[in-house]
Amino acid sequence: MTQPCRSVLYIPASRTRALEKAKTIPTDAIIFDLEDAVAADEKPAARDTLKTALQDGGYGARLQITRINGFDTPWGADDLATLAEAAPQAVLLPKVNSARDIEALAALLDANPKTQDTRIWAMMETPQGILNAAEIASAPRMAGFVMGTNDLAKDLGARTRDAMMMSLQLCVLAARTHGILCIDGVYNAFKDEDGLRAECQQGRDFGFDGKTLIHPAQVAIANAAFGPTAEDIDLARRQIDAYVAALAKGEAVAVVDGKIVENLHVETARATLAKADAIAALEAA
């Protein structure tokens, strides 16, 4: 089971206190942000601050992703060169338009002994990137998509989330085709818990693995929405038990709660239990 990414919290790389506080927040993953969250004149200092934080560690079992600036900016190359010294777990590249963008980053990672194990994540936030989602998902070192819904909405001229549904679904399809994670975009109204909860549930129903967050107060809601409930776990166990019993009797299907259970349902049930186990292991770490 892939490490859980129910909650993926953005942390500004320029804020030492935020970097320290992140060690205590029960988020599954952290995006250390050198791009949008850092002003231009602060970027050089921020990358040094982040390098020190990553080298010092203390983030436990949380997945650690660093969002660098794009290579078409004055900062991207220096971001990667500096952060490479800390051997980052993953690098998140903004505004990915094609597999060539990922291939270029992968080549730089290949050339540095300290980044041999660094994975790549792609910000999916441009119309061209959405149309090329399948080829991007299959590129070297790819581990996941992060939906950049604010930038995507701007480029599309979209005024609602509904207007981006095709884009969201295309990215989920591409991610599932190539076995990588896909994380939903942020919910900007961080004080609107009901709105966040509804959008998380919609994202879960669409097949997203989790949601990117802009405030620690959003973490608990995302964790609850994207994790299996007690009822989900109970049903999964009963489906597996019933199916195993049916096979023992020479039958190909079982019935649980008045519904047919076939092998495909059992695969989903086993995935649910594996996810629950992975979450429990992460929270216990």
C-alpha positions in Angstrom: 0.0 0.0 0.0 1.3 3.4 -1.0 1.9 5.8 1.9 -1.4 7.7 2.7 -1.8 11.2 1.4 -5.2 12.1 2.7 -4.0 15.5 3.8 -1.2 17.3 2.0 -0.4 20.6 3.7 1.4 23.5 2.1 4.1 25.1 4.3 5.9 28.3 3.2 9.6 27.5 3.1 10.5 31.0 4.2 8.8 30.7 7.6 11.0 29.1 10.2 8.2 28.9 12.8 5.8 27.2 10.3 8.5 24.7 9.3 8.9 23.8 13.0 5.2 23.6 13.7 4.7 21.3 10.8 6.5 18.6 12.8 3.5 18.4 15.1 0.6 18.7 12.7 -1.1 15.3 11.9 -0.9 15.8 8.1 0.0 12.8 6.0 2.2 14.8 3.7 3.8 18.2 3.6 4.6 20.4 0.5 7.4 22.7 1.5 6.7 25.6 -0.9 9.4 27.7 -2.5 7.1 29.0 -5.2 3.8 30.8 -4.6 4.1 31.1 -0.9 7.5 32.9 -1.0 8.0 36.5 -2.2 10.6 37.0 -4.9 13.1 38.8 -2.6 12.8 36.1 0.0 13.4 33.1 -2.3 17.2 32.8 -2.0 17.1 32.8 1.8 14.0 30.5 1.8 15.8 27.8 -0.1 18.7 27.8 2.5 16.2 27.8 5.4 14.4 24.8 3.9 17.7 22.9 3.2 18.6 23.2 6.8 15.1 22.1 8.0 15.2 19.0 5.7 18.7 18.1 6.9 17.7 18.5 10.5 14.7 16.3 10.0 12.0 15.7 12.6 9.1 15.3 10.3 8.6 11.7 11.1 6.9 9.4 8.7 5.1 12.3 6.8 5.8 12.3 3.1 8.0 15.4 2.4 7.6 17.1 -1.0 9.5 20.3 -2.0 7.8 22.6 -4.5 10.6 24.4 -6.4 10.2 27.3 -8.8 9.9 26.5 -12.5 13.1 26.4 -14.6 11.7 29.2 -16.7 12.1 31.5 -13.7 15.4 33.0 -12.2 15.1 30.7 -9.2 14.3 27.1 -10.3 17.8 25.9 -11.1 19.2 27.3 -7.8 16.3 25.8 -5.9 17.2 22.4 -7.1 20.9 22.8 -6.7 20.6 23.9 -3.1 17.9 21.4 -2.1 19.7 18.5 -3.7 22.2 18.8 -0.8 19.4 17.7 1.5 18.5 14.7 -0.7 14.8 15.5 -0.9 12.2 12.7 -0.9 10.3 14.3 -3.7 10.4 17.4 -5.9 7.1 19.1 -7.1 7.5 20.9 -10.4 5.0 23.7 -11.1 3.2 24.3 -14.3 4.1 21.1 -16.0 3.0 21.2 -19.7 4.4 18.0 -21.1 6.5 14.9 -20.3 9.5 16.8 -21.5 9.4 19.0 -18.4 9.5 15.9 -16.2 12.3 14.3 -18.3 14.4 17.4 -17.9 14.0 17.4 -14.2 14.7 13.6 -14.0 17.9 14.1 -15.9 19.1 16.6 -13.4 18.2 14.3 -10.5 20.0 11.4 -12.3 23.2 13.5 -12.5 23.4 14.1 -8.8 24.3 11.2 -6.5 22.3 12.8 -3.6 19.1 12.7 -5.6 19.2 9.2 -6.9 16.1 8.3 -4.9 14.2 11.6 -5.3 10.7 11.1 -6.9 8.9 13.7 -9.0 5.5 15.2 -8.6 3.8 17.4 -11.1 1.6 20.4 -10.6 -1.3 20.0 -13.0 -2.5 23.5 -13.5 -2.3 24.5 -17.1 -4.6 23.6 -20.0 -1.7 22.1 -22.0 -0.7 20.0 -19.0 -4.2 18.7 -18.6 -4.4 17.6 -22.2 -1.0 15.9 -21.8 -1.8 14.2 -18.5 -1.4 10.6 -19.6 2.1 11.2 -21.1 3.1 13.2 -18.0 2.0 10.4 -15.7 4.2 7.9 -17.5 7.3 10.1 -17.4 10.5 9.0 -15.4 10.4 9.1 -11.6 6.8 10.2 -11.5 5.0 9.6 -8.2 2.0 11.9 -8.2 -0.1 14.7 -9.5 -1.1 17.8 -7.5 -4.1 19.7 -8.9 -3.4 23.4 -9.1 -7.0 24.4 -9.3 -6.5 28.1 -8.7 -4.1 28.6 -11.6 -6.1 26.2 -13.8 -9.3 28.2 -13.1 -7.5 31.4 -14.1 -6.2 30.0 -17.4 -9.5 28.4 -18.3 -11.5 31.5 -17.3 -13.6 29.1 -15.1 -15.6 30.6 -12.3 -16.8 27.4 -10.6 -15.3 24.0 -9.7 -17.9 22.4 -11.9 -16.3 24.0 -14.9 -13.1 22.1 -14.1 -14.6 18.6 -13.8 -13.3 17.3 -17.1 -9.8 18.5 -16.1 -10.0 16.9 -12.7 -11.3 13.6 -14.1 -8.7 13.4 -16.9 -5.9 13.7 -14.3 -7.4 10.9 -12.1 -7.7 8.7 -15.2 -4.1 9.3 -16.2 -2.9 8.8 -12.6 -4.8 5.5 -12.3 -3.5 4.3 -15.7 0.1 4.7 -14.7 -0.2 3.9 -11.0 0.6 7.2 -9.4 -1.2 9.3 -6.8 -3.5 12.1 -7.6 -4.2 14.9 -5.0 -7.1 17.3 -5.3 -6.6 21.1 -5.3 -6.9 23.5 -2.4 -10.1 24.8 -0.8 -9.5 28.5 -0.4 -12.1 29.4 2.3 -10.2 27.8 5.1 -12.7 28.8 7.8 -15.6 27.2 5.9 -15.5 23.7 7.4 -18.8 22.6 5.8 -17.6 23.7 2.3 -14.3 21.9 2.8 -16.0 18.8 4.0 -18.3 18.7 0.9 -15.4 19.3 -1.5 -13.3 16.6 0.2 -16.2 14.1 -0.1 -16.6 15.0 -3.8 -12.9 14.5 -4.4 -13.0 11.2 -2.6 -15.9 10.1 -4.7 -14.0 11.1 -7.9 -11.1 8.9 -6.9 -8.6 11.4 -5.6 -6.2 10.1 -3.0 -6.3 13.2 -0.8 -6.5 17.0 -0.8 -4.0 19.8 -0.7 -4.5 22.2 2.2 -3.6 25.7 3.0 -4.2 25.8 6.8 -3.6 23.3 9.6 -7.2 23.6 10.7 -8.2 21.8 7.5 -6.2 18.6 8.2 -8.7 16.8 10.4 -11.5 17.2 7.9 -9.4 15.9 5.0 -8.1 13.0 7.0 -11.6 11.9 7.9 -12.9 12.3 4.3 -10.2 10.4 2.6 -9.7 7.6 5.1 -11.9 4.6 5.5 -14.6 4.8 8.2 -15.3 2.1 10.8 -18.3 1.1 8.7 -16.1 0.8 5.5 -13.6 -1.4 7.4 -16.4 -3.6 8.8 -18.0 -4.0 5.4 -14.7 -4.8 3.8 -14.0 -7.6 6.3 -17.4 -9.1 6.0 -17.2 -9.0 2.2 -13.8 -10.9 2.3 -15.1 -13.4 4.8 -18.2 -14.1 2.8 -16.4 -14.4 -0.5 -13.8 -16.8 1.0 -16.7 -18.9 2.4 -18.4 -18.9 -0.9 -15.3 -20.1 -2.7 -14.9 -22.9 -0.2 -18.4 -24.1 -1.2 -17.5 -23.9 -4.9 -19.4 -20.7 -5.5 -18.0 -17.7 -7.4 -20.0 -15.0 -5.7 -21.3 -14.2 -2.2 -24.0 -12.0 -0.9 -23.5 -9.3 1.8 -26.2 -6.9 3.0 -28.3 -8.1 0.0 -25.7 -7.2 -2.6 -23.6 -9.4 -4.8 -19.9 -9.7 -3.9 -17.5 -10.8 -6.6 -13.8 -10.8 -6.9 -13.6 -7.2 -8.0 -15.4 -6.2 -4.8 -13.0 -8.2 -2.7 -10.0 -6.5 -4.4 -11.6 -3.1 -3.3 -12.2 -4.5 0.2 -8.6 -5.6 0.6 -7.4 -2.2 -0.7 -9.6 -0.6 2.0 -8.1 -2.7 4.7 -4.6 -2.1 3.4 -5.2 1.7 3.5 -6.6 1.5 7.0 -3.4 -0.4 8.1 -1.2 2.1 6.4 -3.0 5.0 8.1 -2.7 3.3 11.5 1.1 2.7 10.9 1.6 6.4 9.9 -0.3 7.7 12.9 1.6 5.4 15.3 5.0 6.4 13.9 
